[in-house]
């Protein structure tokens, strides 16, 4: 199957989720046994660690279908990039979706200028860059509008980082990387590419 077909499968799964017609596919003991020795997830999802954003549920997928990398603010740093590269190289995953979400508390924390510990500050350096970039072109923005724009900028930034760092896989057409935003209010996943 192609990455376009995989992307279509994710969109269809999200549609089922939003309509309350989930199939809950491949979520039984037989699937656990079938994937135990040779997992082949069709998509890697780099997403926020926020509890409101469970990829297997919002995409209506089963055991072994998705390779999930979760980190506050869906940032693409060293470990996250290496994890996705591992999924592509070792499990032949061909699609990566960077999925941010509306109302991201990590983005809000950066915008508010909260006093963050050194470790959190290090994690959020990419989000800080996304917020600065958003403010640069939109000095008039504030509040929810700024958060919304900065969330999308942060998604684009992680997509760009992955495309640069995993260029060899993209150029070989072993990997397609796309961005998406999960709407926590409605459950809809909107493509931002």
C-alpha positions, 0 to 999 in steps of 0.5 A, a space after each residue: 500500500 502507498 502512503 496516500 492509501 495509509 493517509 486515507 485509512 487514517 482519515 476514514 478512521 477519524 471520520 468513523 470516530 467523529 460519527 460514533 461508528 468506530 470499528 475498533 479494529 484489530 483489538 483482540 488477543 489474536 492481533 496481539 499474537 499476530 503482531 508479537 514477532 513482526 510488528 508492521 505499523 503503517 504510520 508513525 504519529 508524532 503527537 503531544 503527550 496530552 491525555 485528550 489526544 489518543 491516536 489509536 482512538 481518534 484514528 480508530 486503529 488497532 494493535 500494531 497499526 500505529 507507531 506512536 511517539 508522544 512528547 509534550 508539544 509534539 516537538 521533533 527533537 533527537 529522541 523523537 526523530 530517532 524513534 521515527 527513523 527506527 520505525 521506517 528503517 526497522 518496521 518499514 513504516 512509510 507515513 509519518 503524521 505530526 499531529 498537534 492539537 488545539 489549545 495545546 498547554 505546552 504552547 500556552 505555557 511558552 506564550 504566557 512566559 511561565 517560569 519553567 524548570 531547566 528540563 522543561 525549558 530545554 524541551 520547549 525551545 522549539 515551541 519558543 521558536 514557533 511562538 517567536 516566528 508567529 509573533 514576528 508576522 502577527 504582532 497584533 495577535 494575542 490570546 486564543 488567536 495567538 495560541 491557535 496560530 502558534 500551534 500550527 506554526 509548531 506543527 509545521 516546524 516539526 514537519 520541516 525538522 523531520 523532513 530535513 533530518 530524515 531527508 535521505 528517507 524522504 528522497 528515497 520515497 521511503 517516507 512521507 511526512 505530513 502535518 495535522 491538527 486535532 480539534 479537541 472540541 470536535 474530534 476532527 483532524 484537519 490536515 495543515 499541509 
